Amino acid sequence: MKLSDAIRKRIKFYLKEKNMNVWRLCKMSGIPCSTISTFMSGKTELIKLDTLLHICEGFGITLGEFFKDSTFDTAEQD
């Protein structure tokens, strides 16, 4: 699995776990909805680490918690 796909999968996991939608995540993280939406739809393949940090803050988790998943053990470069 490509790294960007693994990140999308993990964001979807936390959206479901936290009972949030993308709009709420945007408000909680301070990241523009267009940024998150274009990444989640696959129109953008890369996401900056600082953007991902703000997304994690919106979920109320750390980057370490976000990446603590076996999906990332086999993730490949995009």
C-alpha positions in Angstrom: 0.0 0.0 0.0 1.2 3.5 -0.9 2.0 5.8 2.1 -0.6 8.3 1.0 -3.3 5.5 0.9 -2.2 4.4 4.4 -2.6 7.9 5.7 -6.0 8.2 4.1 -7.1 4.9 5.6 -5.9 6.1 9.0 -7.7 9.4 8.7 -10.9 7.5 7.8 -10.4 5.3 10.8 -10.2 8.3 13.2 -13.1 10.0 11.5 -15.2 7.0 12.3 -13.8 6.4 15.8 -14.3 10.0 16.8 -17.7 10.2 15.1 -16.6 13.1 13.0 -17.0 14.2 9.4 -14.5 16.0 7.2 -16.2 19.4 7.8 -15.9 19.0 11.6 -12.2 17.8 11.3 -11.5 21.0 9.3 -13.0 23.1 12.0 -11.2 21.3 14.8 -7.8 21.2 13.1 -7.8 24.7 11.5 -7.0 23.1 8.1 -9.0 24.4 5.1 -11.6 21.9 4.0 -10.3 22.1 0.4 -6.9 20.8 1.6 -8.3 17.8 3.5 -10.9 17.1 0.8 -8.4 17.1 -2.1 -6.1 14.8 -0.2 -8.9 12.4 0.9 -10.2 12.2 -2.7 -6.8 11.4 -4.1 -6.5 14.5 -6.2 -3.5 15.4 -4.1 -1.1 12.5 -3.3 1.1 14.3 -0.8 0.3 15.8 2.6 2.7 17.9 4.6 3.8 16.7 8.0 2.7 19.9 9.7 -0.7 19.6 8.1 -1.0 16.0 9.4 0.1 17.3 12.8 -2.9 19.7 12.8 -5.2 17.0 11.7 -4.0 14.9 14.6 -4.6 17.8 17.0 -8.1 18.0 15.5 -8.6 14.4 16.5 -7.1 15.0 19.9 -4.3 12.5 19.3 -0.5 12.7 18.8 1.4 11.9 15.6 2.8 8.9 17.4 -0.7 7.6 18.0 -1.6 8.2 14.4 1.3 6.2 13.0 1.0 3.4 15.6 -0.7 1.0 13.2 0.6 -2.0 11.3 -0.5 -0.4 8.0 2.6 1.8 8.1 4.9 -1.2 8.6 4.6 -2.1 4.9 3.7 1.3 3.4 5.6 2.1 0.3 6.8 5.4 -1.1 4.4 7.1 -3.4 
